[in-house]
Amino acid sequence: MYIPFSPPDMSEREAELVKQTILSGWITSGPKKAEFEEKLSQYCGSDKTCAFNSATAALELALRYLNVGVGDEVIVPAYTYTASCSVICHVGATPVMVDCKKGSFEMDYDLMEAAISDKTKVIIPVDLGGVVCDYERIFKAVENKKALFKPNGEVQQKFGRVVILSDCAHGFGAERYGKKTGAIADFTSFSFHAVKNLTTAEGGALTWKKIDGIDSEEIYNYLCIMSLHGQTKSSLSKNKPGAWEYDIIAPYYKCNMTDIAAAIGLAQLERYDDMLARRYEVIEMYDNAFKGLGVSVLKHKTADQTSSGHLYLVRVDGINEAKRNQIIEKMAEVGIACNVHYKPLPMLTAYKNLGFDIKDYPNAYACYESEITLPLYSRLTNEQVDYIIQNFVRCVEEVV
């Protein structure tokens, strides 16, 4: 038996909507993208959404809209994927990395609050595995340090505090205190990459809450212009008879979502509740099977929150990197693909070259060295889940 790590869950409905889009004569950004954006906002309970070709683009353009740049600091977890941090470098700001709380995959919020300075403009929390961060604590920290905030530009002035920009690449559909992701942080970025719960093959989106004193349509229009070369007219409106003329207001970027991608997303949205339900079933099977095994698992359901069930993260108590890798290799030998989420940023060459050292992030390293991510997706059958469980228990017992 071969069990891949995270194949997409596709159906005839995705094929049907893509075919309709292809035959419609409009395949780049157009009516399907607009429909997808509107339905994303409705699903999340957010004010407005703009779709892009990646969550990375969504994060970067949010920082650029907020006028974050050289001389500014942005706080980010050390335990995340590079996209959470690389965008800070793209805009010329300085990343300030925060270690995990001991025994947790989340930032240490006390350390995060201590890291807020008069240069801090944005905090980028990461909803790892689809588990929603403690945004109440994050907003409280921002409020506690509000007197330090020095706004740069009109948008920052209207906020009057550090902005919370959620990297929710894993967390579409998750909830905390009854609110869905997208309606919790100031701005929220989602990923619709091929391995995500809801996919458009490649894609992402930025959604946001209503902001006092700022027109959401103005945010949306600015993001659309930034994502299409700085062009003042969309391809769709420019294509209308006699409406060719446009302007380029700045040499911006090319990262818009196509209608073909949006069509896949619309079909995925129709099926999403059922796909989430299946993920929760798999998580329950795993949780029940691993009690007493000597492992710690990421908790996907608590009294406060329900995750999106994106990743099943396991920490095998008391092992090092070598033993962790041995378990992964043994699983591969029986056809089960596992993964590791994540190698902390200070371990990567790009961030070592910026002066970061993993020795300064001991809790992030402790999470990493014993972490194994098991397959978790809606297409897994009960037979496959049983096979994964049996072999994982065996491999852990053999190595530990």
Beta strands, then each sheet from edge to edge (+ up, - down):
strand 1: 48-52
strand 2: 73-77
strand 3: 94-98
strand 4: 120-123
strand 5: 163-167
strand 6: 175-176
strand 7: 179-180
strand 8: 187-191
strand 9: 204-208
strand 10: 295-297
strand 11: 305-306
strand 12: 312-316
strand 13: 371-374
sheet 1: 1+ 9- 8+ 5+ 4+ 2+ 3+
sheet 2: 7+ 6- 11+
sheet 3: 10+ 12- 13+
end
